[in-house]
Amino acid sequence: MNKSDKTCIVYWSPGFLGDDDWNLLYPEPVSLFDQSLPFKTETKEGTRNPNFFYCPSFKDLAKNTFVLKNPIAGGYEVVNNKVIPTTQRNVPAWIQHPPSMGGQTVVEYDMHYLFFSEDDIEMSLTSPWFENSPFMKYGTIVPGKLNISKWFRHINLEFNLHRNVIRFETQKDESLGYVTFNTDKQVKLVRFEMTDKLRSYSRSASNSSTWESWIPLADRYKRFMATQTNKLVLNEIKKNLVDTDTE
């Protein structure tokens, strides 16, 4: 089995929506396994109670789970259905839609990501379930999943605040979310540069619910593939790779 049979490429980019380039706010995501490994104890493999780092079920999951870090600390308060910064430095945040659960404000945090792959992979977004991230005192990330070979849209970091919470904070370098790729292969992240054309494809997918609402994702995937949008996206991504090592 050659190396390409054991790995799959996932292309990624910051998904900032405006004209300003916020690339400086997006460090390379690292795997949960690599982030956790420096803290591993010296339990030897093969002992009666082995370290869970040697457990295939943990290792396979953690190696294909990548951590999304917060670049800047900030404080916020919800006033009259608006998010008001309480610190001079912060990542912008706002309320995009009414609460989905009673008394729990949904805040969109201005950190967006794009992921795409030629391999048939389903990706999930969750809160950082393996860490005690400070922001989780105030709320959790709205989870979701999609097939990143059959759909191309930015993922949003949305905080579903706990009931009646109106003030919250984020800390620099804390983990805000995990993206997990459901594949038996080892995922390699390869960064690409966002272009106007790719931004247009992403916006088209994001806005599809305005002209074709309340349909299953499977139907959106079918349209995406039938119109060869997957090939258009892939061709544009490959023209704009930051890391050209895709072996």
N, C-alpha and C positions, 0 to 999 in steps of 0.2 A: 504494500500500500504506500503510495507516495504522499508527500506532505499535503498536497492539495486535496487529497481524499479525507484528510483528518481535520482540515480547517475550512472555515468559510469566511468570506469577507463581508463585513457590514460597513457600509459607507455612512459617514455622519458629518453633520455640520451644525453650527449654531443656526437657529431658525428665527433670528430677529426679524421683525416685520416691517419696520420703518426704513427710512432712507439712511439713517445713521448706521455706521458699522460698529457693532458692539462685540467684535471678535475678542477683544482683550478681556472680556468677562467670562470666557469659556475655556477653562483648562481641559486638557485631555482627560476623559473619563477613565478611571482605572477599575480593574475588576475587584469585586468584593474579596476574592481570595487573596489577591496581591496586597490589598490594603490591610487585611487582617493578619497576614502571614508573619510580620515582624513581632506580633504579640503571642505567637504560638509557644506553648510550653515544650519541654524537652521529652515528653512521653515518647517512648520508642515504638515504632511500628511493629505489630505482631504481639504486643503484650496483651494481657487478659482484658484490660480496659483501655483500648487504644484511643489516642487523641482523635477528635472528630475531623481534624484536617486530613486524616488518612481514610476517612469514610467516603466511598465513591459517591454516595447520594448527596453529601454536603459539597465535596470537591467539584463535582460536575455542575451543580447549581451555582456555587459561588464563583467559579471561573467564568461563567457566562452571564453573570450579573455585574452590571457596571454602575458606578456611583456618580451621581450628579451633585456637585459641590456648589455651595453658595459663595459668590465672590466678594460680597460686601455686606457688612452688618447693617441692620436698619431697624427702626422702630416705627410702628404704625398705629393709627386709631381709626375706627369706623365711626363716621359722623354723618348723619343724614344720608345714608346709603352711598357714602363716598369714603375712600381710603385716604386718610390724611397722614403724611409722613410726620413723625415726631423727632426725627434726627436729620441732621444736615446731609449726611451721606446715606444713600439707600438705593436699592433696586426698585424702580417704579412698580406699583401695584394698584389694582383697581377692581371694581365690581362690574362684571360683565353681564350677569343675569341674576334673577331673584334666587333666594335660597331653595335648594332641593329638599331640605329637611328643616322642620320647624325650629326657628331660633338659631340656625347655624348658617352664618354668612359664608358665601363662596367667594374667595378672593383670588383673582388671577395675578400671578407673579410674573414679572416680565423676563422670564427665562424660558426660551423655547428651543426645541431641538428637532432635527430631522434625521431619520435613519432610513436606509434603503439597502436592499440586498438582491442579488440574483438568485440566491437560494430561497426556497419556500420556507420562510421562518415567521413564526408568530412571536411578537414582542409584547411584554407586559410592563406597565409602569405602576410602581407601588411606593408607599412610604418606605423609609429606610428601616426595615424590620429587624436588622441585626445590630442596630446602634441606638444609643440614647440621645438622639438629636434634640437639642433644646427647643426647637420650634414646635415639637410635637406636644409640648405642654399646652399649646394654644389650638392646635388642629392637626389634621392629617392631609396627605396628598390624595386627591381624588384619583382612584386607580382606574386602569383601563387596559385594553389589549387590542392589537391589530396586526395584520399580516403585512410586514414591511417589504415584501416582494410584489404585493398586489394593490398597494395603496401608498400614496406619497403626500403626506401632510405633516405639518409641524405638530409636535406634542406640547401641550401646555402644562406648566406646573401650577395647579390650582389648589389652594388651601381650603379645605372644608373646616372652618373654625368650629371648635367645640361650642355647645349650646350656650348662648348668651355672652360669649367672648367678644369684646369690642376693641381690645388692645392686644397687640402681639409684637414679637421681636424675632429677628433672625440674626444668627451669629456668623461671622466670617469663617469660611472653610467648613462649616457644618454640612453634613450630608442632608440634602433635601429630598432626594428620591433615588430609587433603583430602577434601572431598566434591565429586564431579564429576557434573554433570547432562548426560545425553546427549540434547541437543536442538540443532537448527539455530537456534533462537531465542535471543535474549539473555535470560538469567535475571535476574529482579528478586526479591530476597528481601524478604518482608513478614513482620514479626514478629507473633505472636499470643500472648495470655496463656493459660497452661495453666489449665484448669478441672477440677473433679472429674469431670465427664462425659467430657472428652477423655482424662483420665488413665485412666478406666475402659475406654474404647475401645482405648487403647494396651495396657493390661494384658491385655485379652482377646486381642488379636493376639499379644502376647508369650507368653501361656500356651497358645496354641492347640495347641502340640506335645504338651501333657500329655494332651489328650483326642483328638487326631488326629495321631499322630506319623508321621514318616518318609514324608511325602507331598510332591510337588513344590510349589514356590511357585506355579506356575500354578494348581494346584487350590485353594490358599488364596486367590489372587486371584479365582477364579471364585466362591467362597463369599462373599467380601467384597462383590463387586459384586451378586451375586444377592440378598443380604439388604439391599441399598441402604445398607450401612454407610458407603460413600463419601459419600453425600448427608448422612447424619447427622453425619459428621465435618466436612464442609465447612460445613454450616449453623452448627454450634457454633463453628468457627473464625472465621467471618465476624462472629459476634456479639461476638468478643473480640479484634479487631484492635488492635494497638498503633499501627501505621502504617496510616492509612486511605487513603493515596494508593496505590491499586492500578491506576492508569491506566498 
